[in-house]
């Protein structure tokens, strides 16, 4: 199974190329789905693989929480992150979502990624 850190490193080293991955977790699938919906990548299924094509508008993706340092944010703190660049993805009690969706639902969570 591919982990978030492995996926991030693959994306960072292969910007503007294709990535072929086989087994993914539900969290990874949710993150990929959000990035696809926001236009940062496209996903194709081929046999038992996913082919991920990185979009030209994805320049950087940063992992903000790690196993040793988890960063939690409240709804009020989310608004301060929104003033910066890019898209933030968080893990909440209601699943993985963008900070915009978390604000609509009025929930905070674990800050996972910054994408721009």
The 8 nearest C-alpha neighbors of each residue, nearest first, counted from 0:
[[1, 22, 23, 2, 24, 21, 20, 5],
 [0, 2, 23, 5, 22, 6, 3, 24],
 [3, 1, 5, 4, 6, 0, 27, 23],
 [2, 4, 6, 5, 7, 27, 1, 62],
 [5, 3, 7, 6, 2, 8, 62, 1],
 [6, 4, 8, 2, 7, 3, 9, 1],
 [5, 7, 3, 9, 4, 8, 10, 2],
 [8, 6, 4, 10, 9, 5, 11, 3],
 [7, 9, 11, 5, 10, 6, 12, 4],
 [10, 8, 6, 12, 7, 11, 13, 5],
 [9, 11, 7, 13, 8, 12, 14, 6],
 [12, 10, 8, 9, 13, 14, 7, 60],
 [13, 11, 9, 10, 14, 8, 7, 16],
 [12, 14, 10, 16, 11, 9, 15, 17],
 [13, 15, 16, 11, 10, 12, 53, 58],
 [16, 14, 53, 55, 54, 13, 17, 52],
 [17, 15, 13, 14, 53, 52, 18, 54],
 [18, 16, 52, 51, 53, 50, 19, 15],
 [17, 19, 51, 50, 20, 52, 16, 9],
 [18, 20, 50, 49, 51, 48, 17, 21],
 [21, 19, 49, 48, 22, 18, 50, 23],
 [20, 22, 48, 49, 47, 23, 19, 0],
 [23, 21, 0, 1, 20, 24, 48, 47],
 [24, 22, 0, 1, 27, 28, 21, 25],
 [23, 25, 27, 26, 28, 0, 22, 1],
 [24, 26, 28, 27, 29, 23, 30, 95],
 [27, 25, 29, 24, 28, 30, 95, 23],
 [26, 28, 30, 24, 29, 25, 23, 31],
 [27, 29, 25, 31, 26, 30, 32, 24],
 [30, 28, 32, 26, 27, 31, 25, 33],
 [29, 31, 27, 33, 32, 28, 34, 26],
 [32, 30, 34, 28, 33, 29, 35, 27],
 [31, 33, 29, 35, 30, 34, 28, 36],
 [34, 32, 36, 30, 35, 31, 37, 29],
 [35, 33, 31, 37, 39, 36, 32, 40],
 [34, 36, 40, 32, 38, 41, 33, 37],
 [35, 37, 33, 34, 38, 32, 39, 40],
 [38, 36, 34, 35, 39, 33, 40, 32],
 [39, 37, 35, 36, 40, 34, 54, 41],
 [38, 40, 54, 34, 57, 35, 37, 56],
 [41, 39, 53, 54, 35, 52, 38, 34],
 [40, 42, 52, 35, 51, 53, 43, 39],
 [41, 43, 51, 50, 52, 49, 40, 44],
 [44, 42, 50, 49, 45, 51, 41, 52],
 [45, 43, 49, 48, 50, 46, 42, 47],
 [44, 46, 48, 47, 49, 43, 50, 19],
 [45, 47, 48, 44, 49, 21, 43, 50],
 [48, 46, 45, 21, 49, 44, 22, 20],
 [49, 47, 21, 45, 46, 20, 44, 50],
 [48, 50, 44, 20, 43, 19, 45, 51],
 [49, 51, 19, 43, 18, 42, 44, 48],
 [52, 50, 42, 18, 17, 41, 49, 53],
 [51, 53, 17, 41, 40, 16, 54, 50],
 [52, 54, 40, 15, 16, 14, 17, 51],
 [55, 53, 40, 39, 56, 57, 15, 52],
 [54, 56, 57, 15, 53, 58, 39, 14],
 [55, 57, 54, 58, 39, 115, 38, 53],
 [58, 56, 39, 55, 54, 115, 59, 53],
 [57, 59, 115, 56, 60, 14, 55, 114],
 [60, 58, 115, 114, 57, 61, 11, 113],
 [59, 61, 114, 113, 115, 7, 11, 112],
 [62, 60, 113, 112, 63, 114, 59, 7],
 [61, 63, 112, 64, 111, 113, 60, 7],
 [62, 64, 111, 112, 61, 110, 65, 113],
 [65, 63, 69, 111, 70, 68, 62, 110],
 [66, 64, 68, 67, 69, 63, 62, 111],
 [65, 67, 68, 69, 64, 70, 4, 63],
 [66, 68, 65, 69, 64, 70, 63, 62],
 [69, 67, 65, 66, 64, 70, 63, 71],
 [68, 70, 64, 65, 66, 71, 67, 109],
 [71, 69, 64, 110, 109, 68, 72, 63],
 [72, 70, 109, 108, 110, 69, 73, 107],
 [73, 71, 107, 108, 76, 109, 77, 110],
 [74, 72, 107, 76, 75, 77, 108, 106],
 [73, 75, 107, 77, 76, 106, 105, 102],
 [74, 76, 73, 77, 78, 79, 72, 107],
 [77, 75, 73, 79, 78, 74, 72, 80],
 [78, 76, 74, 80, 79, 75, 81, 73],
 [77, 79, 81, 76, 80, 75, 74, 82],
 [80, 78, 76, 81, 77, 82, 75, 83],
 [81, 79, 77, 82, 78, 83, 76, 87],
 [80, 82, 78, 79, 83, 77, 84, 98],
 [83, 81, 80, 79, 84, 78, 85, 77],
 [84, 82, 81, 80, 85, 79, 86, 87],
 [85, 83, 115, 82, 86, 81, 114, 113],
 [86, 84, 115, 114, 113, 83, 87, 81],
 [85, 87, 114, 113, 115, 88, 84, 97],
 [88, 86, 113, 112, 98, 97, 114, 89],
 [87, 89, 97, 112, 111, 96, 98, 110],
 [88, 90, 110, 111, 109, 96, 95, 108],
 [91, 89, 95, 109, 108, 94, 96, 110],
 [92, 90, 108, 94, 93, 95, 89, 107],
 [91, 93, 94, 90, 108, 106, 95, 107],
 [94, 92, 91, 95, 90, 96, 106, 101],
 [95, 93, 91, 92, 90, 96, 89, 29],
 [96, 94, 90, 89, 91, 29, 30, 88],
 [97, 95, 89, 88, 100, 94, 90, 98],
 [96, 98, 88, 99, 100, 87, 89, 101],
 [97, 99, 101, 100, 87, 88, 102, 89],
 [100, 98, 102, 97, 101, 103, 96, 81],
 [99, 101, 103, 97, 98, 102, 96, 104],
 [102, 100, 98, 104, 106, 103, 99, 105],
 [101, 103, 105, 99, 104, 100, 98, 74],
 [104, 102, 100, 101, 105, 99, 106, 98],
 [103, 105, 101, 102, 106, 100, 99, 107],
 [106, 104, 102, 103, 101, 74, 107, 100],
 [107, 105, 101, 74, 104, 102, 108, 73],
 [108, 106, 73, 74, 72, 91, 101, 105],
 [107, 109, 91, 71, 90, 72, 89, 110],
 [108, 110, 71, 90, 89, 70, 111, 72],
 [109, 111, 89, 70, 71, 64, 63, 108],
 [112, 110, 89, 63, 64, 88, 62, 109],
 [113, 111, 62, 88, 63, 61, 87, 110],
 [112, 114, 87, 61, 86, 60, 88, 85],
 [113, 115, 60, 86, 85, 59, 87, 112],
 [114, 85, 59, 57, 58, 86, 84, 60]]
